[in-house]
Structure formats: C-alpha cells, structure tokens
C-alpha cells in the first residue's frame, strides 16, 4: 500500500481538518472512496493530482 502521507497533507490543507479527521478520511478514501458533491470531489481531486496522485471522480451508485 502506498504511503498515505501525501493524502493526509492534501486533506489537511484542502479541507482544513484536524490530523485525526484527515487520517479517517484518508482511510475511507483508500478503502471505498469519499462521498461528496461533485464540486467538493473535483476540488479535492485537483489538490491530489498536484501531488501526482492518481484520482478519478465518479458518480455514486
């Protein structure tokens, strides 16, 4: 499994969450993905891509 450090850094800066919350969201993202509005997810994806992380945004089923 790749390091979650870059994801944690993005979540902390883009979403302005505490470290504990960033860890929880990073785990959720790695396992089943995050759910949010299209705008929220696209903004987060932009930040992740800037860190050279592969990201796709898909509609929930």
C-alpha positions as CSV (number, residue, x, y, z in Angstrom):
1,X,0.0,0.0,0.0
2,X,1.4,3.4,-0.9
3,X,2.1,6.0,1.8
4,X,-0.9,8.0,2.9
5,X,1.3,11.0,3.9
6,X,0.6,13.0,0.7
7,X,-3.1,12.3,1.0
8,X,-3.1,13.4,4.7
9,X,-1.3,16.6,3.7
10,X,-3.8,17.4,1.0
11,X,-6.8,16.6,3.2
12,X,-5.4,18.8,6.0
13,X,-4.8,21.7,3.7
14,X,-7.7,21.5,1.2
15,X,-10.3,20.6,3.7
16,X,-8.8,22.2,6.8
17,X,-9.4,19.2,9.0
18,X,-7.5,18.0,12.1
19,X,-5.0,15.2,11.8
20,X,-7.3,12.6,13.3
21,X,-10.1,13.5,10.8
22,X,-7.6,13.6,7.9
23,X,-6.5,10.0,8.9
24,X,-10.1,8.8,9.0
25,X,-10.8,10.4,5.6
26,X,-7.6,9.1,4.1
27,X,-8.5,5.6,5.2
28,X,-12.0,5.9,3.8
29,X,-10.6,7.3,0.5
30,X,-8.2,4.3,0.2
31,X,-10.9,1.7,1.0
32,X,-14.1,2.8,-0.6
33,X,-13.7,6.4,-1.7
34,X,-15.1,9.6,-0.3
35,X,-18.6,10.8,-1.0
36,X,-19.5,14.5,-1.5
37,X,-20.8,16.9,-4.0
38,X,-19.3,16.9,-7.5
39,X,-17.7,20.3,-6.8
40,X,-16.2,19.1,-3.5
41,X,-14.7,16.0,-5.0
42,X,-13.3,17.8,-8.1
43,X,-11.6,20.4,-5.9
44,X,-10.1,17.6,-3.8
45,X,-9.1,15.7,-6.9
46,X,-7.3,18.8,-8.2
47,X,-5.2,19.0,-5.0
48,X,-4.4,15.3,-5.1
49,X,-3.4,15.4,-8.7
50,X,-1.0,18.3,-7.9
51,X,0.8,15.8,-5.6
52,X,1.0,13.3,-8.6
53,X,-1.7,11.1,-7.1
54,X,-4.0,9.2,-9.5
55,X,-7.6,10.2,-8.8
56,X,-10.9,9.6,-10.5
57,X,-14.2,11.2,-9.7
58,X,-17.3,9.0,-10.3
59,X,-21.0,9.3,-9.6
60,X,-22.2,7.2,-6.6
61,X,-24.2,4.2,-7.5
